[in-house]
Amino acid sequence: MKPYKLFVQNAKPTNIFKKIQSPYSGEIVAEVEQADADVLEQALKNAEDSFHGVMKKMPAYKRA
């Protein structure tokens, strides 16, 4: 099964994966990388930078 990695700009991979199990069949359907505190902090920083760099300057009618 192919693992799904996190895509957070400027964040280092954690290489911690969790298997996702189907509640219906019990079958493992995916394996996804889990975020740690550093990845979450980077994601929040990216969101804030995006807001201040792009969204804040954009008129409200374009943001909607």
Secondary structure, DSSP 8 states (H G I E B T S, - for coil): --EE----TT------EEEEE-TTT--EEEEEE---HHHHHHHHHHHHHHHHHTGGGS-HHHH-
